[in-house]
Amino acid sequence: MWVRAVYNEVILTESSWWFCPLKCRSHNKTYKGLEMSWRFPPRGWLKFNVCGVVFKDKAGGGGVLRDEDGVARALFSSPSESIGVALELYEGMGWATCCPLFIEVGSNVVFKWLSETESRLGKLHYFFAEIERRSYLSFRKAEHMGNEMAFALAIVGVKRSDTFKAWW
């Protein structure tokens, strides 16, 4: 992340950064011939990329909060659901009063639940009501391979027994 902030022309494969920093540099990030990239939020907004994974009977979530310039400002890895942890971290930092937030999710199912009220599970009704009362919040579907760092943190979250949060 530091390299990207100092040298914008250096492109990194962020999920590799956590496992092998020496191999994370990528000149062209492509998937099936299509160039993939992280999308910047609108000016004045922040963006949280979140991801949740399930392996057998364990679940985990991860996320990265970035500013309008793409600089990472916070991250988390958790054995629990990711959107709730992301909101807790964002609000705890005091940014909810000054900067609107995009949350970008990779799951088609979760995005459908967020955008279509009739598709939601009844047992999650309270959770969605809590989300809808936040006027500063907007959701977007992540492009394929556009949520790599959050995915890597979610995989780590499956193996964790507690939540890790960091911000700067």
C-alpha positions in Angstrom: 0.0 0.0 0.0 2.9 2.4 0.8 4.4 1.7 -2.6 1.1 2.6 -4.4 0.8 5.8 -2.4 4.3 7.0 -3.3 4.5 5.7 -6.8 1.2 5.7 -8.6 2.6 4.0 -11.7 3.5 0.8 -9.7 0.6 -1.7 -10.0 0.3 -4.3 -7.3 -1.7 -7.5 -7.0 -2.9 -6.8 -3.5 -3.9 -10.2 -2.5 -0.3 -11.4 -3.1 1.0 -8.6 -0.9 -0.1 -10.5 2.2 1.4 -13.8 1.2 4.5 -13.0 -0.9 5.3 -9.2 -1.1 8.2 -9.9 -3.6 5.8 -11.3 -6.2 3.0 -8.8 -5.9 4.0 -6.5 -8.7 1.8 -6.8 -11.7 2.2 -4.8 -14.9 -1.1 -5.8 -16.4 -3.8 -7.2 -14.2 -6.1 -9.2 -16.6 -8.7 -11.9 -16.3 -9.8 -13.8 -19.4 -8.3 -11.0 -21.6 -10.1 -8.2 -19.7 -8.2 -5.7 -17.7 -9.4 -5.5 -14.1 -9.1 -2.6 -11.8 -10.3 -1.2 -8.6 -12.9 1.6 -9.1 -12.4 4.9 -7.2 -15.3 6.3 -5.2 -16.7 9.7 -6.3 -14.8 12.8 -5.0 -15.6 13.4 -1.3 -16.7 9.8 -0.7 -14.9 6.9 1.0 -15.2 3.3 -0.1 -15.2 0.0 1.8 -14.5 -3.1 -0.2 -15.9 -6.1 1.8 -16.0 -9.8 1.3 -17.4 -12.7 3.2 -16.4 -16.4 2.7 -17.7 -19.7 4.1 -15.7 -22.9 4.3 -17.7 -25.9 5.6 -18.9 -24.8 9.0 -16.7 -21.6 9.4 -17.3 -18.1 8.0 -15.1 -15.0 7.8 -15.2 -11.5 6.5 -12.6 -8.9 5.5 -12.6 -5.4 4.2 -10.5 -2.4 3.2 -11.5 1.2 3.6 -10.0 3.6 1.0 -10.2 7.3 0.4 -11.0 9.1 -2.9 -7.4 8.7 -4.0 -7.4 4.9 -3.4 -5.2 5.1 -0.3 -6.1 2.4 2.3 -7.2 4.0 5.6 -8.4 1.0 7.5 -8.8 -2.8 7.2 -10.3 -5.7 9.1 -10.4 -9.4 9.2 -13.1 -11.1 11.2 -14.7 -14.5 11.9 -18.1 -12.7 11.6 -20.2 -11.0 8.9 -18.3 -8.3 7.1 -20.7 -5.4 6.4 -21.6 -5.0 10.1 -17.9 -4.9 11.1 -17.1 -2.4 8.3 -19.9 -0.1 9.5 -18.8 -0.4 13.1 -15.2 0.5 12.2 -16.2 3.4 9.9 -18.6 4.9 12.4 -16.1 4.3 15.3 -13.5 6.4 13.4 -16.0 9.3 13.3 -16.1 9.5 9.5 -19.9 8.9 9.2 -20.5 12.5 10.1 -18.3 14.0 7.4 -17.9 11.6 4.5 -20.5 9.5 2.7 -19.5 5.8 2.1 -19.7 3.3 -0.7 -19.6 -0.3 0.3 -18.7 -2.6 -2.6 -19.6 -6.2 -2.2 -18.4 -9.1 -4.4 -21.3 -11.5 -3.7 -24.2 -11.5 -6.2 -26.6 -12.9 -3.5 -25.7 -10.2 -0.9 -25.9 -7.4 -3.4 -29.4 -8.7 -4.4 -30.4 -8.7 -0.7 -29.2 -5.1 -0.4 -30.9 -3.8 -3.6 -34.1 -5.8 -3.7 -36.1 -5.8 -0.4 -38.3 -8.7 -1.5 -35.3 -11.1 -1.9 -34.1 -10.7 1.7 -34.3 -13.5 4.2 -36.7 -12.8 7.0 -34.2 -13.5 9.8 -32.0 -10.7 8.5 -34.8 -8.1 8.5 -33.4 -6.2 11.5 -29.9 -6.1 10.0 -31.2 -4.6 6.8 -33.4 -2.1 8.7 -30.2 -0.9 10.5 -28.4 -0.5 7.2 -31.3 1.5 5.6 -31.4 4.1 8.4 -27.9 5.2 7.5 -28.3 8.0 4.9 -24.6 8.3 4.2 -24.4 4.8 2.8 -24.6 3.4 -0.7 -23.9 0.0 -2.1 -22.3 -1.2 -5.4 -21.4 -4.6 -6.9 -17.7 -5.1 -7.2 -16.3 -6.0 -10.6 -15.0 -9.5 -11.0 -11.5 -9.7 -9.4 -12.0 -6.1 -8.1 -12.2 -7.1 -4.4 -9.0 -9.1 -4.1 -7.6 -7.6 -0.9 -10.9 -7.9 0.9 -11.2 -11.5 -0.2 -7.7 -12.3 1.1 -8.6 -10.7 4.5 -11.9 -12.7 4.5 -10.0 -16.0 4.1 -7.7 -15.0 7.0 -10.9 -14.2 9.0 -12.1 -17.8 8.7 -9.0 -18.9 10.6 -9.3 -16.1 13.2 -10.9 -16.5 16.6 -11.3 -12.8 17.1 -11.7 -9.6 15.0 -8.6 -7.7 13.8 -9.1 -4.0 13.0 -6.6 -1.4 12.1 -6.8 2.2 10.9 -4.5 5.2 10.4 
